[in-house]
Amino acid sequence: MENKTDKQFLFSKENYIILLVGVVVIGLGFLLMAGGNSDDPNIFNYEVFSFRRIRLAPTVIFIGFGICIYSIFKSPKKQS
């Protein structure tokens, strides 16, 4: 009979830490994208098209996805 404490995780602890960093970076990108709405619905706010929302935030999100993909493909170190 198999001992339940001998279960192995799919990834190493380092992979999970890198994955968590990637998720935090993605969240930061979505926070950078937030805002820019107008208080009056009849007035258009051109702040929607700012550099932060159009260029920076999507770039940060893609970097976060890249970090997550790296954490999935990274091989765990062999323990001696």
N, C-alpha and C positions, 0 to 999 in steps of 0.2 A: 504494500500500500504506500502511496506517495505522501510524503510529509508536506503539509501546506506551507511551511516556512521556507521551503527550498525553491519557491517560485522565483523566476528571473524576470526582471523588467525588460521590455523590448529595447530601451535605450539606457545609456549610462546616466549618472547624475549630471555630468557635464553637459550632455545633450539636452536634458530638461532645463538646465539653467540657461543655455543659449536660446532655447525655444521660448522661454519666458521673457528674455530680453527682447526677442523679436516681436512678441505680442505687445510688450510695453511700447516699443517703437511704433508699431502700427496704431496703437491707441493715441500716442502723441500726435501722429499724423492726422488722425480724425479730429483731435482737439484743435489743431492748427487750422483745419478746414471749417470749423464751426463759426457761426456768427455772420455778420454782414447783412442782417435783415433790417428792414425799415420799420419804424414805429407806425408810420402812416402808410396804409396799403396803396394809396393813390400816388405816392412818391417813390420813385425807383432809387435805390441806394447803389451807387457805382462801386462801393467798397466790396461788393461781391466779387469783382474782378481784380482784386488786389494780388500782388505778387505772392503773398503768403498762401492764399487760397487756390491760386491757379497753378503755381509752379512748385513752391516749397512743400506744401502738404502732400500732394501726390507723390513727390520724390521721396519724402520720408516714409510714406506708406509702402512704396515699392522696395525701399531699402529694408524695411521691416519684414516684408515677405521674403526677400533674399536671405535674411538672417534665419528665418524659420526654415527655409528650404535647406540651407547649409546645416542647420542642427539635425535635420532628418538624415542627410547623407553622410554626416561626419561619422567616421568609424571610431568606436570606443578604443581607448588605449588598452593594450594587453597588460594584465596584472601579473607580476612575477611571483 
